[in-house]
Each structure stands twice: as structure tokens, then as C-alpha cells.
Amino acid sequence: MRRRRYHRVREGPFPPSGRAHDGPPTGPVTPGDVSATSADVPATPPFDPGPAGFVPEMRWRGQFHAASEGLEARLAANRPITAYIGFDPSAPWLHIGHLVPIFGLIRLQRHGGRPIALVGGGTGMIGDPSGRSAERNLQSRDQIEANVASIRPQLERFLDFAGPRGAIMANNAEWLEPVRLLDFLRDVGKHFTIPYMLAKDSVQVRLDAGLSFTEFSYMLIQSLDFQHLHQALECELQMGGADQWGNITAGLELIRRTSPPRPDGAPNAFAMAYPLLLAPSGTKFGKSEGGDSVWLHPDGTSPYAFYQHWLNTDDRDVSTYLRWFTTFEPSRIVELEAAVAAAPGRREAQRALALEITTRVHGEEAAGQALAASEAAFSGAPIADPAVLETLHRTADRFDWLHTDAAAGPVEFLVATGAFASKGEARRAIAGGGVTVNDRRLTDGDAALPVPIAGEWYVVRLGKRRVRVGRRTG
């Protein structure tokens, strides 16, 4: 009996002062229960297209964890709201784990809100302790600036920056770097008590192992971000993962203490947290089965490998990913969920997911090439198109071969090009019928190899799932 995998939701504590509204059930986020995030929401609900529909849609998709007091009443007025999410420039590329906050901004904008994508050129110099078990290695200023420059165009692919409600890109280095230490302590530090800061989960989990003053002060710096955006851009809402709840609500505290009260008594600013989607290993979602990050940039993960990652999604996970990482209408998602249940072997939901998200991240042309290459590689049909072979050679399991490799015979060729470690291993695989070269099954390790496709290509299939494409180099 196969053990059921779960994508779990890890939560941070509510703030020591103030109330928060509960989100969906706090159990695991799984394909089987994600549609039950709200008992009174129908399977295919008609969401209000304005701000009032934002939280109901996030609930239906399983992406709502908690909100500060008054947020839903503020959105129910259907007045546009400006909200921000921060992105840490610790690497030159974003990875698929960043799709969780990115889609939060996408849905906010689709419901008439104005998103701010804040790249932490300033906070990246410090390092956020949230969700970490050890102190991070601090990067140089030049490296952080290079990462910020690389991340900006990646974020711009997801949001609409045109018009009066267009998205805004911001870098907190612009206002954090000029701040003087004494001004910071007087204007920000005096509003927070040590017990308040120690009560935060991101601090508590690190006290025994060691927490530097640098990371301890991070929540105050993030609070200053929220205050600045609130004053400069009328930003009323900060969103982030459940492990960011303490940092986000610290910003609410600073704004509350430094802003005049509203005439209607409503809060000046709000917070919303989404669940943390965890991989089956218990780590944050964002890596492949092999443990490597799946990047949103072709220099980190090729469009073909990116497409294959989503195509290989387990049937038990695909419903969650469809709801979190697409803008498909609920009716379309429900149809795809039904297709998985009725005919899992067709992988209709995985194909729709992979094509949609690859198109959004890499563009229509690259997604089309990835689709064509994937279908050619795994359909079992002969591959004769040099353009498809070029794509597979560039992005899949590739090798290069010399004329002498092919002339030596199948066994020597397979060992020389890295398919097998030894001649004995190659001969056993051939004897077992598990090797085809250019769609001809090998039966004799001493026979001649088929002629290369177009004079330069070899397609080697090892078993049912491994496909290698080789190109002649001499």
C-alpha cells in the first residue's frame, strides 16, 4: 500500500496583541481536501470581480491562512487597495517557491488592487531569520545589487505595470540606506518592547541555537518598509507566508503607533498571510525531487526541464497546483480535477498545468518548443525533426559523440557516451531488450549502429522513461 503524501501547511503564531481571523482548516493542503477550504463556498463560485472577491477566491484556492482585524470589511467596500509583498534577493533568479507570493499579487491585481513587488536590496543585507534554523551567510553589496537587477525583469513578467492601477516595482535600499542609526532607534525602536519581539515565532525558534542582533532587528526594518510604503504610496496591506506573520504584524504595530487614527475607527493598515506549501519532505515548496531548485529563469532551469517538472506532478498534488499556480476559472479547474479522477493515465490536468505555467514564465514560443520536445521524447514515435532534436540536446539528457564512437559498435558507443558505466552493463541491457537507438531496438551488442539522423543525431532510449540525445562533434 502506497503511503499518502501531503503538502502540509506550516503556520506562524498570531501577534501577541490584536486579533486575526482564521483562514481555511489548518490541516494538510492536499488535492483531496483543498476544495473544502470553506464549507459555504460552492465548488465553482462566481467571485466578485472587485476587491470584495479577493479573499473569497483566495479561500477557494486554499491560499488564505489569516488576516488582521478589519481586512475583509475594508475589501467589502469594493474600494481599490494597494498591497505589497517582499522578495529576498538572495539569488539571481526566483524559483517556483516564489510563485506562491507572486500569484497572491496576480490575484490582487485581477480584483482591482494595486500590487507592489518589493525587492529587498536593503533587507537583503541583513537576512530574514523567519523559517530558518541557522544564521544565513551575508552577501556582498555588489552581489545583492546584481541579484536585484536580475530579479526585477522576472517579476515584471507576471504583473501589469500599465495604467493608474499598474503594479509598482520598489527596492527598499532606496529608503533604508540613508537612515541613520540614531534616527532609526528613536523613530522605530522606541515603539517596540523586548518582550514583544521575543514573543515572535521567528525569534523563539532560534534562541537556543543562537540569533544575532542583526537578524533579531530584522522585524523592525521590515516594519519600517511597511510604514514607508504606507506613507509614500498609500499601501494599506502587506501579504506574506504564514512564517512572516510576526514580521508583518510588527509593521501594523508601527503604523498604528505613528499614524493618526481614522475617523471611522478602522485600522490604518492590514495584514494577510497565505499558507506555506511544503514539499513531502517537509521543506518549503520550490525544489525538484532531486533537491535542486526549479528556477523561473532559463539560465537556471531550461523551459523544457521546467515543463517536465510540472508534467511529472503526482496525481495527488495536481489539484493544489492548479488552484495555486494558474488563473484558470474554477469551472475549468473542477473539470480537470474530474479528468484526473476519471482517467489518470491521460494526465490531462498535468498537461494543462505544465503548458499554462511554462507559457506564463517563459513565453508562448518557449512553452511551445518545450511541449513539442516533450511529446517527441516520450510518445515513443520516431524523432526526425532537427529542431526538436536541437531542443532536446540543449535541455534534456544530452551527450556528444565522435565518428570513432559510432564505428566501434553499440556496446563501445553506449559506454563512451555515458549511457552505461561498463561494457558488461551495456551488454546486459541490450540482451534484456531495454535499449533502442534511433528507434531500432538493439539485440546484438556487436552489430552495427543505425545511421545517424540527418548525419549527426542519435536518440538513445533506455527503458521507458530515459531518453538521451547525442550530437556528432567530429
C-alpha positions, 0 to 999 in steps of 0.5 A: 500500500502506497503511503499518502503524501501531503503538502502540509501547511506550516503556520506562524503564531498570531501577534501577541496583541490584536486579533486575526481571523482564521483562514481555511482548516489548518490541516494538510493542503492536499488535492483531496481536501483543498476544495473544502477550504470553506464549507459555504463556498460552492465548488465553482463560485462566481467571485466578485470581480472587485476587491470584495472577491479577493479573499473569497477566491483566495479561500477557494484556492486554499491560499488564505491562512489569516488576516488582521482585524478589519481586512475583509470589511475594508475589501467589502467596500469594493474600494481599490487597495494597494498591497505589497509583498517582499522578495529576498534577493538572495539569488539571481533568479526566483524559483517556483517557491516564489510563485506562491507570493507572486500569484497572491499579487496576480490575484490582487491585481485581477480584483482591482488592487494595486500590487507592489513587488518589493525587492529587498536590496536593503533587507537583503543585507541583513537576512530574514531569520523567519523559517530558518534554523541557522544564521544565513551567510551575508552577501556582498553589496555588489552581489545583492545589487546584481541579484536585484537587477536580475530579479526585477525583469522576472517579476515584471513578467507576471504583473501589469505595470500599465495604467493608474492601477499598474503594479509598482516595482520598489527596492527598499535600499532606496529608503533604508540606506540613508537612515541613520542609526540614531534616527532609526532607534528613536523613530522605530525602536522606541515603539517596540518592547523586548518582550514583544519581539521575543514573543515572535515565532521567528525569534523563539525558534532560534534562541537556543541555537543562537540569533544575532542582533542583526537578524533579531532587528530584522522585524523592525526594518521590515516594519519600517518598509511597511510604514514607508510604503504606507506613507509614500504610496498609500499601501494599506496591506502587506501579504506574506507566508504564514512564517512572516506573520510576526514580521508583518504584524510588527509593521501594523504595530508601527503604523498604528503607533505613528499614524493618526487614527481614522475617523471611522475607527478602522485600522490604518493598515492590514495584514494577510498571510497565505499558507506555506506549501511544503514539499513531502519532505517537509521543506518549503515548496520550490525544489525538484525531487532531486533537491535542486531548485526549479528556477523561473529563469532559463539560465537556471532551469531550461523551459523544457526541464521546467515543463517536465517538472510540472508534467511529472506532478503526482496525481495527488498534488495536481489539484493544489497546483492548479488552484495555486499556480494558474488563473484558470476559472474554477469551472475549468479547474473542477473539470480537470480535477474530474479528468484526473479522477476519471482517467489518470493515465491521460494526465490531462490536468498535468498537461494543462498545468505544465503548458499554462505555467511554462507559457506564463514564465517563459513565453508562448514560443518557449512553452511551445518548443518545450511541449513539442520536445516533450511529446517527441521524447516520450510518445515513443514515435520516431524523432526526425525533426532537427529542431526538436532534436536541437531542443532536446540536446540543449535541455534534456539528457544530452551527450556528444559523440565522435565518428570513432564512437559510432564505428566501434559498435553499440556496446563501445558507443553506449559506454563512451557516451555515458549511457552505461558505466561498463561494457558488461552493463551495456551488454546486459541491457541490450540482451534484456531488450531495454535499449533502442537507438534511433528507434531500432531496438538493439539485440546484438551488442556487436552489430552495427549502429543505425545511421545517424539522423540527418548525419549527426543525431542519435536518440538513445532510449533506455527503458521507458522513461530515459531518453538521451540525445547525442550530437556528432562533434567530429 
